[in-house]
Amino acid sequence: MMKSLAATLLTLTALAGVAHADDDAKCGNVPQNQWMTEDAMKSKATELGFDVRKIKVEDGCYEVYGIKDGNKVEALFNPQTGVQVGVDGDD
């Protein structure tokens, strides 16, 4: 029983590491001095139809909180290119 539990925990930990690495990869994994500024990210998100309320850094991405098409959203953007790479909660 304990070996099974330990194996399950080890597997879950490994999967979490892979998921985190995937987030870093989709967001460019570049040094922060190569990122667009938060103001530039806000302008880019606004051009894409977001009413931006807040921007923060999450797992190497810009995470934009706002309203789009009448819905609250948390969208993830590549901080170097400004390309939307997902919506927070996507797996």
PDB file of N, CA, C and O in Angstrom:
ATOM      1  N   MET A   1       0.826  -1.194   0.000  1.00  0.00           N
ATOM      2  CA  MET A   1       0.000   0.000   0.000  1.00  0.00           C
ATOM      3  C   MET A   1       0.872   1.261   0.000  1.00  0.00           C
ATOM      4  O   MET A   1       0.631   2.184  -0.777  1.00  0.00           O
ATOM      5  N   MET A   2       1.883   1.295   0.873  1.00  0.00           N
ATOM      6  CA  MET A   2       2.744   2.475   0.957  1.00  0.00           C
ATOM      7  C   MET A   2       3.556   2.653  -0.331  1.00  0.00           C
ATOM      8  O   MET A   2       3.780   3.779  -0.775  1.00  0.00           O
ATOM      9  N   LYS A   3       3.996   1.534  -0.930  1.00  0.00           N
ATOM     10  CA  LYS A   3       4.751   1.634  -2.182  1.00  0.00           C
ATOM     11  C   LYS A   3       3.868   2.194  -3.289  1.00  0.00           C
ATOM     12  O   LYS A   3       4.316   2.995  -4.110  1.00  0.00           O
ATOM     13  N   SER A   4       2.617   1.768  -3.304  1.00  0.00           N
ATOM     14  CA  SER A   4       1.678   2.251  -4.308  1.00  0.00           C
ATOM     15  C   SER A   4       1.423   3.743  -4.137  1.00  0.00           C
ATOM     16  O   SER A   4       1.386   4.488  -5.116  1.00  0.00           O
ATOM     17  N   LEU A   5       1.248   4.175  -2.898  1.00  0.00           N
ATOM     18  CA  LEU A   5       1.026   5.594  -2.614  1.00  0.00           C
ATOM     19  C   LEU A   5       2.248   6.412  -3.005  1.00  0.00           C
ATOM     20  O   LEU A   5       2.123   7.477  -3.609  1.00  0.00           O
ATOM     21  N   ALA A   6       3.426   5.915  -2.659  1.00  0.00           N
ATOM     22  CA  ALA A   6       4.660   6.619  -2.997  1.00  0.00           C
ATOM     23  C   ALA A   6       4.825   6.718  -4.513  1.00  0.00           C
ATOM     24  O   ALA A   6       5.234   7.760  -5.025  1.00  0.00           O
ATOM     25  N   ALA A   7       4.512   5.652  -5.224  1.00  0.00           N
ATOM     26  CA  ALA A   7       4.620   5.669  -6.684  1.00  0.00           C
ATOM     27  C   ALA A   7       3.642   6.663  -7.297  1.00  0.00           C
ATOM     28  O   ALA A   7       3.983   7.369  -8.246  1.00  0.00           O
ATOM     29  N   THR A   8       2.437   6.719  -6.762  1.00  0.00           N
ATOM     30  CA  THR A   8       1.433   7.662  -7.252  1.00  0.00           C
ATOM     31  C   THR A   8       1.887   9.100  -7.026  1.00  0.00           C
ATOM     32  O   THR A   8       1.773   9.937  -7.922  1.00  0.00           O
ATOM     33  N   LEU A   9       2.401   9.391  -5.833  1.00  0.00           N
ATOM     34  CA  LEU A   9       2.881  10.745  -5.534  1.00  0.00           C
ATOM     35  C   LEU A   9       4.048  11.127  -6.433  1.00  0.00           C
ATOM     36  O   LEU A   9       4.124  12.262  -6.904  1.00  0.00           O
ATOM     37  N   LEU A  10       4.949  10.197  -6.672  1.00  0.00           N
ATOM     38  CA  LEU A  10       6.084  10.461  -7.544  1.00  0.00           C
ATOM     39  C   LEU A  10       5.623  10.766  -8.969  1.00  0.00           C
ATOM     40  O   LEU A  10       6.145  11.676  -9.612  1.00  0.00           O
ATOM     41  N   THR A  11       4.659  10.013  -9.453  1.00  0.00           N
ATOM     42  CA  THR A  11       4.117  10.232 -10.794  1.00  0.00           C
ATOM     43  C   THR A  11       3.452  11.599 -10.899  1.00  0.00           C
ATOM     44  O   THR A  11       3.665  12.320 -11.874  1.00  0.00           O
ATOM     45  N   LEU A  12       2.653  11.955  -9.906  1.00  0.00           N
ATOM     46  CA  LEU A  12       1.977  13.259  -9.924  1.00  0.00           C
ATOM     47  C   LEU A  12       2.977  14.401  -9.884  1.00  0.00           C
ATOM     48  O   LEU A  12       2.798  15.408 -10.569  1.00  0.00           O
ATOM     49  N   THR A  13       4.023  14.255  -9.091  1.00  0.00           N
ATOM     50  CA  THR A  13       5.057  15.282  -9.014  1.00  0.00           C
ATOM     51  C   THR A  13       5.755  15.439 -10.363  1.00  0.00           C
ATOM     52  O   THR A  13       6.014  16.558 -10.805  1.00  0.00           O
ATOM     53  N   ALA A  14       6.053  14.333 -11.007  1.00  0.00           N
ATOM     54  CA  ALA A  14       6.704  14.382 -12.320  1.00  0.00           C
ATOM     55  C   ALA A  14       5.808  15.053 -13.352  1.00  0.00           C
ATOM     56  O   ALA A  14       6.281  15.860 -14.152  1.00  0.00           O
ATOM     57  N   LEU A  15       4.526  14.729 -13.340  1.00  0.00           N
ATOM     58  CA  LEU A  15       3.588  15.339 -14.285  1.00  0.00           C
ATOM     59  C   LEU A  15       3.469  16.835 -14.056  1.00  0.00           C
ATOM     60  O   LEU A  15       3.370  17.597 -15.017  1.00  0.00           O
ATOM     61  N   ALA A  16       3.477  17.270 -12.807  1.00  0.00           N
ATOM     62  CA  ALA A  16       3.404  18.702 -12.507  1.00  0.00           C
ATOM     63  C   ALA A  16       4.627  19.415 -13.065  1.00  0.00           C
ATOM     64  O   ALA A  16       4.514  20.526 -13.584  1.00  0.00           O
ATOM     65  N   GLY A  17       5.791  18.790 -12.964  1.00  0.00           N
ATOM     66  CA  GLY A  17       7.008  19.374 -13.513  1.00  0.00           C
ATOM     67  C   GLY A  17       6.942  19.510 -15.020  1.00  0.00           C
ATOM     68  O   GLY A  17       7.379  20.520 -15.571  1.00  0.00           O
ATOM     69  N   VAL A  18       6.403  18.511 -15.693  1.00  0.00           N
ATOM     70  CA  VAL A  18       6.243  18.557 -17.147  1.00  0.00           C
ATOM     71  C   VAL A  18       5.277  19.664 -17.534  1.00  0.00           C
ATOM     72  O   VAL A  18       5.536  20.400 -18.487  1.00  0.00           O
ATOM     73  N   ALA A  19       4.178  19.796 -16.820  1.00  0.00           N
ATOM     74  CA  ALA A  19       3.197  20.849 -17.116  1.00  0.00           C
ATOM     75  C   ALA A  19       3.823  22.219 -16.943  1.00  0.00           C
ATOM     76  O   ALA A  19       3.589  23.110 -17.759  1.00  0.00           O
ATOM     77  N   HIS A  20       4.621  22.405 -15.887  1.00  0.00           N
ATOM     78  CA  HIS A  20       5.269  23.688 -15.656  1.00  0.00           C
ATOM     79  C   HIS A  20       6.260  23.985 -16.783  1.00  0.00           C
ATOM     80  O   HIS A  20       6.322  25.115 -17.269  1.00  0.00           O
ATOM     81  N   ALA A  21       7.028  22.992 -17.199  1.00  0.00           N
ATOM     82  CA  ALA A  21       7.980  23.184 -18.291  1.00  0.00           C
ATOM     83  C   ALA A  21       7.258  23.548 -19.577  1.00  0.00           C
ATOM     84  O   ALA A  21       7.755  24.359 -20.358  1.00  0.00           O
ATOM     85  N   ASP A  22       6.087  22.957 -19.806  1.00  0.00           N
ATOM     86  CA  ASP A  22       5.295  23.264 -20.994  1.00  0.00           C
ATOM     87  C   ASP A  22       4.857  24.722 -20.978  1.00  0.00           C
ATOM     88  O   ASP A  22       4.900  25.386 -22.014  1.00  0.00           O
ATOM     89  N   ASP A  23       4.428  25.242 -19.803  1.00  0.00           N
ATOM     90  CA  ASP A  23       4.044  26.650 -19.692  1.00  0.00           C
ATOM     91  C   ASP A  23       5.214  27.551 -20.055  1.00  0.00           C
ATOM     92  O   ASP A  23       5.046  28.521 -20.794  1.00  0.00           O
ATOM     93  N   ASP A  24       6.415  27.233 -19.533  1.00  0.00           N
ATOM     94  CA  ASP A  24       7.588  28.034 -19.840  1.00  0.00           C
ATOM     95  C   ASP A  24       7.884  28.011 -21.336  1.00  0.00           C
ATOM     96  O   ASP A  24       8.222  29.043 -21.916  1.00  0.00           O
ATOM     97  N   ALA A  25       7.760  26.851 -21.962  1.00  0.00           N
ATOM     98  CA  ALA A  25       8.065  26.723 -23.387  1.00  0.00           C
ATOM     99  C   ALA A  25       7.092  27.526 -24.240  1.00  0.00           C
ATOM    100  O   ALA A  25       7.514  28.211 -25.172  1.00  0.00           O
ATOM    101  N   LYS A  26       5.805  27.457 -23.941  1.00  0.00           N
ATOM    102  CA  LYS A  26       4.835  28.165 -24.774  1.00  0.00           C
ATOM    103  C   LYS A  26       4.922  29.674 -24.595  1.00  0.00           C
ATOM    104  O   LYS A  26       4.450  30.434 -25.441  1.00  0.00           O
ATOM    105  N   CYS A  27       5.520  30.102 -23.501  1.00  0.00           N
ATOM    106  CA  CYS A  27       5.654  31.538 -23.263  1.00  0.00           C
ATOM    107  C   CYS A  27       7.004  32.075 -23.711  1.00  0.00           C
ATOM    108  O   CYS A  27       7.320  33.241 -23.474  1.00  0.00           O
ATOM    109  N   GLY A  28       7.792  31.244 -24.349  1.00  0.00           N
ATOM    110  CA  GLY A  28       9.026  31.720 -24.937  1.00  0.00           C
ATOM    111  C   GLY A  28      10.279  31.410 -24.155  1.00  0.00           C
ATOM    112  O   GLY A  28      11.343  31.240 -24.750  1.00  0.00           O
ATOM    113  N   ASN A  29      10.189  31.331 -22.836  1.00  0.00           N
ATOM    114  CA  ASN A  29      11.332  31.003 -21.992  1.00  0.00           C
ATOM    115  C   ASN A  29      12.541  31.880 -22.320  1.00  0.00           C
ATOM    116  O   ASN A  29      13.655  31.378 -22.472  1.00  0.00           O
ATOM    117  N   VAL A  30      12.315  33.190 -22.427  1.00  0.00           N
ATOM    118  CA  VAL A  30      13.389  34.138 -22.725  1.00  0.00           C
ATOM    119  C   VAL A  30      13.647  35.011 -21.501  1.00  0.00           C
ATOM    120  O   VAL A  30      12.772  35.164 -20.649  1.00  0.00           O
ATOM    121  N   PRO A  31      14.855  35.587 -21.411  1.00  0.00           N
ATOM    122  CA  PRO A  31      15.153  36.464 -20.277  1.00  0.00           C
ATOM    123  C   PRO A  31      14.185  37.647 -20.221  1.00  0.00           C
ATOM    124  O   PRO A  31      13.726  38.147 -21.248  1.00  0.00           O
ATOM    125  N   GLN A  32      13.894  38.073 -19.011  1.00  0.00           N
ATOM    126  CA  GLN A  32      12.899  39.130 -18.814  1.00  0.00           C
ATOM    127  C   GLN A  32      13.308  40.448 -19.479  1.00  0.00           C
ATOM    128  O   GLN A  32      12.445  41.261 -19.809  1.00  0.00           O
ATOM    129  N   ASN A  33      14.608  40.669 -19.679  1.00  0.00           N
ATOM    130  CA  ASN A  33      15.026  41.918 -20.337  1.00  0.00           C
ATOM    131  C   ASN A  33      14.685  41.935 -21.827  1.00  0.00           C
ATOM    132  O   ASN A  33      14.866  42.956 -22.491  1.00  0.00           O
ATOM    133  N   GLN A  34      14.186  40.799 -22.361  1.00  0.00           N
ATOM    134  CA  GLN A  34      13.755  40.736 -23.757  1.00  0.00           C
ATOM    135  C   GLN A  34      12.234  40.789 -23.894  1.00  0.00           C
ATOM    136  O   GLN A  34      11.702  40.698 -25.000  1.00  0.00           O
ATOM    137  N   TRP A  35      11.544  40.934 -22.779  1.00  0.00           N
ATOM    138  CA  TRP A  35      10.075  40.991 -22.796  1.00  0.00           C
ATOM    139  C   TRP A  35       9.597  42.364 -23.245  1.00  0.00           C
ATOM    140  O   TRP A  35      10.300  43.360 -23.081  1.00  0.00           O
ATOM    141  N   MET A  36       8.391  42.409 -23.814  1.00  0.00           N
ATOM    142  CA  MET A  36       7.746  43.696 -24.051  1.00  0.00           C
ATOM    143  C   MET A  36       7.339  44.266 -22.687  1.00  0.00           C
ATOM    144  O   MET A  36       7.170  43.519 -21.723  1.00  0.00           O
ATOM    145  N   THR A  37       7.186  45.567 -22.615  1.00  0.00           N
ATOM    146  CA  THR A  37       6.780  46.181 -21.352  1.00  0.00           C
ATOM    147  C   THR A  37       5.320  45.834 -21.046  1.00  0.00           C
ATOM    148  O   THR A  37       4.569  45.420 -21.929  1.00  0.00           O
ATOM    149  N   GLU A  38       4.940  46.009 -19.794  1.00  0.00           N
ATOM    150  CA  GLU A  38       3.535  45.770 -19.435  1.00  0.00           C
ATOM    151  C   GLU A  38       2.615  46.718 -20.195  1.00  0.00           C
ATOM    152  O   GLU A  38       1.515  46.330 -20.588  1.00  0.00           O
ATOM    153  N   ASP A  39       3.055  47.959 -20.405  1.00  0.00           N
ATOM    154  CA  ASP A  39       2.233  48.910 -21.170  1.00  0.00           C
ATOM    155  C   ASP A  39       2.045  48.432 -22.612  1.00  0.00           C
ATOM    156  O   ASP A  39       0.953  48.543 -23.169  1.00  0.00           O
ATOM    157  N   ALA A  40       3.117  47.900 -23.214  1.00  0.00           N
ATOM    158  CA  ALA A  40       3.007  47.370 -24.577  1.00  0.00           C
ATOM    159  C   ALA A  40       2.090  46.147 -24.603  1.00  0.00           C
ATOM    160  O   ALA A  40       1.324  45.960 -25.548  1.00  0.00           O
ATOM    161  N   MET A  41       2.172  45.311 -23.556  1.00  0.00           N
ATOM    162  CA  MET A  41       1.301  44.135 -23.480  1.00  0.00           C
ATOM    163  C   MET A  41      -0.145  44.565 -23.336  1.00  0.00           C
ATOM    164  O   MET A  41      -1.035  43.967 -23.942  1.00  0.00           O
ATOM    165  N   LYS A  42      -0.387  45.594 -22.540  1.00  0.00           N
ATOM    166  CA  LYS A  42      -1.754  46.102 -22.369  1.00  0.00           C
ATOM    167  C   LYS A  42      -2.292  46.615 -23.706  1.00  0.00           C
ATOM    168  O   LYS A  42      -3.441  46.348 -24.058  1.00  0.00           O
ATOM    169  N   SER A  43      -1.466  47.348 -24.447  1.00  0.00           N
ATOM    170  CA  SER A  43      -1.890  47.857 -25.759  1.00  0.00           C
ATOM    171  C   SER A  43      -2.200  46.717 -26.714  1.00  0.00           C
ATOM    172  O   SER A  43      -3.196  46.756 -27.435  1.00  0.00           O
ATOM    173  N   LYS A  44      -1.338  45.692 -26.718  1.00  0.00           N
ATOM    174  CA  LYS A  44      -1.541  44.535 -27.598  1.00  0.00           C
ATOM    175  C   LYS A  44      -2.841  43.813 -27.247  1.00  0.00           C
ATOM    176  O   LYS A  44      -3.623  43.472 -28.134  1.00  0.00           O
ATOM    177  N   ALA A  45      -3.075  43.581 -25.945  1.00  0.00           N
ATOM    178  CA  ALA A  45      -4.299  42.898 -25.512  1.00  0.00           C
ATOM    179  C   ALA A  45      -5.531  43.730 -25.857  1.00  0.00           C
ATOM    180  O   ALA A  45      -6.563  43.181 -26.242  1.00  0.00           O
ATOM    181  N   THR A  46      -5.428  45.040 -25.721  1.00  0.00           N
ATOM    182  CA  THR A  46      -6.541  45.928 -26.068  1.00  0.00           C
ATOM    183  C   THR A  46      -6.847  45.827 -27.565  1.00  0.00           C
ATOM    184  O   THR A  46      -8.011  45.782 -27.963  1.00  0.00           O
ATOM    185  N   GLU A  47      -5.789  45.791 -28.397  1.00  0.00           N
ATOM    186  CA  GLU A  47      -5.976  45.613 -29.843  1.00  0.00           C
ATOM    187  C   GLU A  47      -6.699  44.304 -30.158  1.00  0.00           C
ATOM    188  O   GLU A  47      -7.435  44.212 -31.141  1.00  0.00           O
ATOM    189  N   LEU A  48      -6.484  43.299 -29.317  1.00  0.00           N
ATOM    190  CA  LEU A  48      -7.106  41.988 -29.523  1.00  0.00           C
ATOM    191  C   LEU A  48      -8.512  41.898 -28.932  1.00  0.00           C
ATOM    192  O   LEU A  48      -9.136  40.837 -28.955  1.00  0.00           O
ATOM    193  N   GLY A  49      -9.006  43.023 -28.401  1.00  0.00           N
ATOM    194  CA  GLY A  49     -10.385  43.056 -27.920  1.00  0.00           C
ATOM    195  C   GLY A  49     -10.575  42.873 -26.430  1.00  0.00           C
ATOM    196  O   GLY A  49     -11.702  42.689 -25.969  1.00  0.00           O
ATOM    197  N   PHE A  50      -9.491  42.921 -25.665  1.00  0.00           N
ATOM    198  CA  PHE A  50      -9.588  42.784 -24.215  1.00  0.00           C
ATOM    199  C   PHE A  50      -9.772  44.148 -23.562  1.00  0.00           C
ATOM    200  O   PHE A  50      -9.123  45.119 -23.950  1.00  0.00           O
ATOM    201  N   ASP A  51     -10.652  44.219 -22.577  1.00  0.00           N
ATOM    202  CA  ASP A  51     -10.728  45.369 -21.681  1.00  0.00           C
ATOM    203  C   ASP A  51      -9.874  44.974 -20.481  1.00  0.00           C
ATOM    204  O   ASP A  51     -10.350  44.303 -19.565  1.00  0.00           O
ATOM    205  N   VAL A  52      -8.606  45.397 -20.492  1.00  0.00           N
ATOM    206  CA  VAL A  52      -7.616  44.932 -19.519  1.00  0.00           C
ATOM    207  C   VAL A  52      -7.854  45.572 -18.158  1.00  0.00           C
ATOM    208  O   VAL A  52      -7.962  46.793 -18.044  1.00  0.00           O
ATOM    209  N   ARG A  53      -7.933  44.743 -17.138  1.00  0.00           N
ATOM    210  CA  ARG A  53      -8.103  45.199 -15.756  1.00  0.00           C
ATOM    211  C   ARG A  53      -6.810  45.073 -14.966  1.00  0.00           C
ATOM    212  O   ARG A  53      -6.529  45.904 -14.102  1.00  0.00           O
ATOM    213  N   LYS A  54      -6.010  44.030 -15.257  1.00  0.00           N
ATOM    214  CA  LYS A  54      -4.795  43.775 -14.490  1.00  0.00           C
ATOM    215  C   LYS A  54      -3.878  42.884 -15.323  1.00  0.00           C
ATOM    216  O   LYS A  54      -4.341  42.033 -16.082  1.00  0.00           O
ATOM    217  N   ILE A  55      -2.571  43.094 -15.169  1.00  0.00           N
ATOM    218  CA  ILE A  55      -1.577  42.230 -15.806  1.00  0.00           C
ATOM    219  C   ILE A  55      -0.593  41.788 -14.737  1.00  0.00           C
ATOM    220  O   ILE A  55      -0.133  42.594 -13.928  1.00  0.00           O
ATOM    221  N   LYS A  56      -0.272  40.486 -14.742  1.00  0.00           N
ATOM    222  CA  LYS A  56       0.770  39.994 -13.844  1.00  0.00           C
ATOM    223  C   LYS A  56       1.582  38.930 -14.566  1.00  0.00           C
ATOM    224  O   LYS A  56       1.201  38.462 -15.639  1.00  0.00           O
ATOM    225  N   VAL A  57       2.702  38.554 -13.968  1.00  0.00           N
ATOM    226  CA  VAL A  57       3.556  37.512 -14.519  1.00  0.00           C
ATOM    227  C   VAL A  57       3.216  36.198 -13.829  1.00  0.00           C
ATOM    228  O   VAL A  57       3.170  36.119 -12.601  1.00  0.00           O
ATOM    229  N   GLU A  58       2.978  35.163 -14.641  1.00  0.00           N
ATOM    230  CA  GLU A  58       2.635  33.836 -14.108  1.00  0.00           C
ATOM    231  C   GLU A  58       3.351  32.780 -14.946  1.00  0.00           C
ATOM    232  O   GLU A  58       3.084  32.649 -16.141  1.00  0.00           O
ATOM    233  N   ASP A  59       4.256  32.032 -14.326  1.00  0.00           N
ATOM    234  CA  ASP A  59       4.966  30.937 -15.004  1.00  0.00           C
ATOM    235  C   ASP A  59       5.618  31.373 -16.312  1.00  0.00           C
ATOM    236  O   ASP A  59       5.549  30.657 -17.311  1.00  0.00           O
ATOM    237  N   GLY A  60       6.251  32.543 -16.310  1.00  0.00           N
ATOM    238  CA  GLY A  60       6.951  33.009 -17.493  1.00  0.00           C
ATOM    239  C   GLY A  60       6.073  33.625 -18.562  1.00  0.00           C
ATOM    240  O   GLY A  60       6.557  33.979 -19.637  1.00  0.00           O
ATOM    241  N   CYS A  61       4.784  33.757 -18.276  1.00  0.00           N
ATOM    242  CA  CYS A  61       3.837  34.377 -19.208  1.00  0.00           C
ATOM    243  C   CYS A  61       3.328  35.685 -18.612  1.00  0.00           C
ATOM    244  O   CYS A  61       3.373  35.891 -17.399  1.00  0.00           O
ATOM    245  N   TYR A  62       2.846  36.561 -19.486  1.00  0.00           N
ATOM    246  CA  TYR A  62       2.003  37.644 -18.998  1.00  0.00           C
ATOM    247  C   TYR A  62       0.606  37.062 -18.853  1.00  0.00           C
ATOM    248  O   TYR A  62       0.094  36.427 -19.775  1.00  0.00           O
ATOM    249  N   GLU A  63      -0.002  37.276 -17.710  1.00  0.00           N
ATOM    250  CA  GLU A  63      -1.378  36.843 -17.489  1.00  0.00           C
ATOM    251  C   GLU A  63      -2.233  38.098 -17.445  1.00  0.00           C
ATOM    252  O   GLU A  63      -2.066  38.947 -16.570  1.00  0.00           O
ATOM    253  N   VAL A  64      -3.140  38.203 -18.387  1.00  0.00           N
ATOM    254  CA  VAL A  64      -3.984  39.382 -18.523  1.00  0.00           C
ATOM    255  C   VAL A  64      -5.376  39.058 -17.993  1.00  0.00           C
ATOM    256  O   VAL A  64      -6.045  38.143 -18.472  1.00  0.00           O
ATOM    257  N   TYR A  65      -5.791  39.826 -16.999  1.00  0.00           N
ATOM    258  CA  TYR A  65      -7.137  39.707 -16.436  1.00  0.00           C
ATOM    259  C   TYR A  65      -7.976  40.807 -17.059  1.00  0.00           C
ATOM    260  O   TYR A  65      -7.567  41.968 -17.088  1.00  0.00           O
ATOM    261  N   GLY A  66      -9.132  40.449 -17.549  1.00  0.00           N
ATOM    262  CA  GLY A  66      -9.977  41.462 -18.146  1.00  0.00           C
ATOM    263  C   GLY A  66     -11.294  40.910 -18.632  1.00  0.00           C
ATOM    264  O   GLY A  66     -11.736  39.835 -18.227  1.00  0.00           O
ATOM    265  N   ILE A  67     -11.911  41.681 -19.518  1.00  0.00           N
ATOM    266  CA  ILE A  67     -13.205  41.331 -20.103  1.00  0.00           C
ATOM    267  C   ILE A  67     -13.007  41.227 -21.612  1.00  0.00           C
ATOM    268  O   ILE A  67     -12.405  42.105 -22.231  1.00  0.00           O
ATOM    269  N   LYS A  68     -13.518  40.151 -22.195  1.00  0.00           N
ATOM    270  CA  LYS A  68     -13.514  40.015 -23.650  1.00  0.00           C
ATOM    271  C   LYS A  68     -14.841  39.401 -24.056  1.00  0.00           C
ATOM    272  O   LYS A  68     -15.259  38.376 -23.518  1.00  0.00           O
ATOM    273  N   ASP A  69     -15.489  40.038 -25.004  1.00  0.00           N
ATOM    274  CA  ASP A  69     -16.794  39.569 -25.488  1.00  0.00           C
ATOM    275  C   ASP A  69     -17.794  39.413 -24.345  1.00  0.00           C
ATOM    276  O   ASP A  69     -18.620  38.500 -24.346  1.00  0.00           O
ATOM    277  N   GLY A  70     -17.704  40.323 -23.365  1.00  0.00           N
ATOM    278  CA  GLY A  70     -18.645  40.318 -22.246  1.00  0.00           C
ATOM    279  C   GLY A  70     -18.350  39.305 -21.157  1.00  0.00           C
ATOM    280  O   GLY A  70     -19.126  39.181 -20.209  1.00  0.00           O
ATOM    281  N   ASN A  71     -17.241  38.571 -21.271  1.00  0.00           N
ATOM    282  CA  ASN A  71     -16.894  37.547 -20.283  1.00  0.00           C
ATOM    283  C   ASN A  71     -15.583  37.873 -19.580  1.00  0.00           C
ATOM    284  O   ASN A  71     -14.656  38.401 -20.194  1.00  0.00           O
ATOM    285  N   LYS A  72     -15.508  37.555 -18.278  1.00  0.00           N
ATOM    286  CA  LYS A  72     -14.249  37.682 -17.556  1.00  0.00           C
ATOM    287  C   LYS A  72     -13.290  36.624 -18.081  1.00  0.00           C
ATOM    288  O   LYS A  72     -13.666  35.467 -18.270  1.00  0.00           O
ATOM    289  N   VAL A  73     -12.036  37.037 -18.316  1.00  0.00           N
ATOM    290  CA  VAL A  73     -11.032  36.101 -18.807  1.00  0.00           C
ATOM    291  C   VAL A  73      -9.699  36.313 -18.100  1.00  0.00           C
ATOM    292  O   VAL A  73      -9.399  37.403 -17.611  1.00  0.00           O
ATOM    293  N   GLU A  74      -8.915  35.255 -18.059  1.00  0.00           N
ATOM    294  CA  GLU A  74      -7.523  35.292 -17.636  1.00  0.00           C
ATOM    295  C   GLU A  74      -6.735  34.660 -18.778  1.00  0.00           C
ATOM    296  O   GLU A  74      -6.639  33.436 -18.874  1.00  0.00           O
ATOM    297  N   ALA A  75      -6.181  35.492 -19.632  1.00  0.00           N
ATOM    298  CA  ALA A  75      -5.496  35.004 -20.829  1.00  0.00           C
ATOM    299  C   ALA A  75      -3.987  35.044 -20.629  1.00  0.00           C
ATOM    300  O   ALA A  75      -3.455  35.954 -19.993  1.00  0.00           O
ATOM    301  N   LEU A  76      -3.306  34.045 -21.179  1.00  0.00           N
ATOM    302  CA  LEU A  76      -1.853  33.948 -21.097  1.00  0.00           C
ATOM    303  C   LEU A  76      -1.233  34.388 -22.417  1.00  0.00           C
ATOM    304  O   LEU A  76      -1.689  34.001 -23.493  1.00  0.00           O
ATOM    305  N   PHE A  77      -0.179  35.208 -22.315  1.00  0.00           N
ATOM    306  CA  PHE A  77       0.492  35.743 -23.495  1.00  0.00           C
ATOM    307  C   PHE A  77       1.993  35.503 -23.423  1.00  0.00           C
ATOM    308  O   PHE A  77       2.595  35.569 -22.352  1.00  0.00           O
ATOM    309  N   ASN A  78       2.589  35.223 -24.584  1.00  0.00           N
ATOM    310  CA  ASN A  78       4.034  35.160 -24.688  1.00  0.00           C
ATOM    311  C   ASN A  78       4.552  36.569 -24.415  1.00  0.00           C
ATOM    312  O   ASN A  78       4.140  37.506 -25.099  1.00  0.00           O
ATOM    313  N   PRO A  79       5.445  36.751 -23.436  1.00  0.00           N
ATOM    314  CA  PRO A  79       5.866  38.095 -23.046  1.00  0.00           C
ATOM    315  C   PRO A  79       6.812  38.769 -24.030  1.00  0.00           C
ATOM    316  O   PRO A  79       7.030  39.978 -23.946  1.00  0.00           O
ATOM    317  N   GLN A  80       7.371  38.015 -24.949  1.00  0.00           N
ATOM    318  CA  GLN A  80       8.267  38.605 -25.936  1.00  0.00           C
ATOM    319  C   GLN A  80       7.514  39.022 -27.194  1.00  0.00           C
ATOM    320  O   GLN A  80       7.790  40.075 -27.769  1.00  0.00           O
ATOM    321  N   THR A  81       6.561  38.192 -27.619  1.00  0.00           N
ATOM    322  CA  THR A  81       5.861  38.437 -28.882  1.00  0.00           C
ATOM    323  C   THR A  81       4.472  39.037 -28.712  1.00  0.00           C
ATOM    324  O   THR A  81       3.945  39.657 -29.635  1.00  0.00           O
ATOM    325  N   GLY A  82       3.876  38.854 -27.534  1.00  0.00           N
ATOM    326  CA  GLY A  82       2.508  39.317 -27.317  1.00  0.00           C
ATOM    327  C   GLY A  82       1.457  38.401 -27.904  1.00  0.00           C
ATOM    328  O   GLY A  82       0.284  38.770 -27.960  1.00  0.00           O
ATOM    329  N   VAL A  83       1.845  37.221 -28.341  1.00  0.00           N
ATOM    330  CA  VAL A  83       0.903  36.254 -28.900  1.00  0.00           C
ATOM    331  C   VAL A  83       0.171  35.546 -27.759  1.00  0.00           C
ATOM    332  O   VAL A  83       0.797  35.095 -26.800  1.00  0.00           O
ATOM    333  N   GLN A  84      -1.157  35.450 -27.868  1.00  0.00           N
ATOM    334  CA  GLN A  84      -1.926  34.730 -26.854  1.00  0.00           C
ATOM    335  C   GLN A  84      -1.625  33.241 -26.987  1.00  0.00           C
ATOM    336  O   GLN A  84      -1.734  32.667 -28.070  1.00  0.00           O
ATOM    337  N   VAL A  85      -1.242  32.619 -25.859  1.00  0.00           N
ATOM    338  CA  VAL A  85      -0.868  31.204 -25.872  1.00  0.00           C
ATOM    339  C   VAL A  85      -1.835  30.326 -25.091  1.00  0.00           C
ATOM    340  O   VAL A  85      -1.670  29.107 -25.043  1.00  0.00           O
ATOM    341  N   GLY A  86      -2.836  30.936 -24.482  1.00  0.00           N
ATOM    342  CA  GLY A  86      -3.807  30.129 -23.753  1.00  0.00           C
ATOM    343  C   GLY A  86      -4.679  30.975 -22.860  1.00  0.00           C
ATOM    344  O   GLY A  86      -4.554  32.197 -22.789  1.00  0.00           O
ATOM    345  N   VAL A  87      -5.566  30.276 -22.184  1.00  0.00           N
ATOM    346  CA  VAL A  87      -6.437  30.889 -21.192  1.00  0.00           C
ATOM    347  C   VAL A  87      -6.155  30.173 -19.892  1.00  0.00           C
ATOM    348  O   VAL A  87      -6.109  28.943 -19.865  1.00  0.00           O
ATOM    349  N   ASP A  88      -5.962  30.924 -18.794  1.00  0.00           N
ATOM    350  CA  ASP A  88      -5.648  30.285 -17.519  1.00  0.00           C
ATOM    351  C   ASP A  88      -6.715  29.262 -17.187  1.00  0.00           C
ATOM    352  O   ASP A  88      -7.911  29.545 -17.263  1.00  0.00           O
ATOM    353  N   GLY A  89      -6.273  28.080 -16.821  1.00  0.00           N
ATOM    354  CA  GLY A  89      -7.188  26.985 -16.549  1.00  0.00           C
ATOM    355  C   GLY A  89      -7.163  25.949 -17.649  1.00  0.00           C
ATOM    356  O   GLY A  89      -7.645  24.832 -17.465  1.00  0.00           O
ATOM    357  N   ASP A  90      -6.584  26.325 -18.836  1.00  0.00           N
ATOM    358  CA  ASP A  90      -6.414  25.337 -19.911  1.00  0.00           C
ATOM    359  C   ASP A  90      -5.397  24.301 -19.471  1.00  0.00           C
ATOM    360  O   ASP A  90      -4.418  24.636 -18.803  1.00  0.00           O
ATOM    361  N   ASP A  91      -5.614  23.063 -19.831  1.00  0.00           N
ATOM    362  CA  ASP A  91      -4.620  22.018 -19.549  1.00  0.00           C
ATOM    363  C   ASP A  91      -4.213  21.329 -20.814  1.00  0.00           C
ATOM    364  O   ASP A  91      -3.384  20.420 -20.782  1.00  0.00           O
TER     365      ASP A  91
END
